[in-house]
Amino acid sequence: ENAGEVILVCTQVKSYVEPLQATLEYHHEGYAAAMASGDSSQAVINTLLNCIGSFFAGANLQRMEDLFADTVKLCEERHQLNYKFQAQQVQRSLSKLIGTGKEPKHSSEGRDVLASNSSVLRSYHYHTAYISFIFRSYDDTIENIEKYFALQENTWGILFLAHAVH
């Protein structure tokens, strides 16, 4: 029943001790296990983390465009807006690296999520800082890193970790 979640968390832990490229295949197993148990949320997260991991592992950028488009579509189908917008932020970074410069299209609902969800907003600032650094726009990098760290205390990842420790 929770196999998708277990595989997801274990894969993240395993990526600290093994090369990232070697751990990505486990997210496919996590996706399959989550879908088999009917847990579409964990399936979406496994797909998203596979894409993000592939991005940082240095996968072919043009191939990544298709993977992220499929991930955004899956998020829309499963009504996983927070994950959709996090995927779109990496998709935006990807398009800037390729040189197309396509910006994600956010619905009014999406703009509300981006404005009100600190985890999604933190992801936005991280990827904006990352791209600014890559293109040597250091003032933008510093500005976005400061905003990124300002959101540190109240993002879901930090809250989840604090809950797990207690």
Phi, psi and omega in degrees: 000320180252018184300321179300319179290318180298314179297320179301307183294316180297324178295321178295320178294316182298329181292348175279338183248346178238159176301142182306318181301326182285339184264345186298327182299334180293333178294331175295318177294320178297319177299311182298317180295319180294316180293323179297327179268359178083014181263083184293333179297313178292329176296317179296316181296318177299317179296315181297314180292329174296316180295313181296318177298319178297321178300311182283343176278352176090031178294163179303124186295320179295322177294323180295328178304313180294319179298318180290324176298318178294321180293317178299318179297316178299317179298319178296315181299323183264006178056045179254075188295318181300316180290326178300315183287330174292321176296321180294330178292319177291323177300322177295315177300318179299314181293327177291321178293323179288327179109003179279329177067023179293135176261142178294145178266115180257133173287173178298324176298320179293320178295325177295318178296315181298324181280332188251341183262112186293331178292317179292318179296322178295319176299319178301312181293325178298309183289328175294318177295320180300310181292321177300319179295315180302320181266015173059037173260080191291328177297317177295323179299311181298315180300315182286327176294320177298317178294322178300310181288334177295334180268004188299320189287337186236026176271156186298327180297317179292318179295321178297316180296316179298319178296318181295323180291323180282000000 
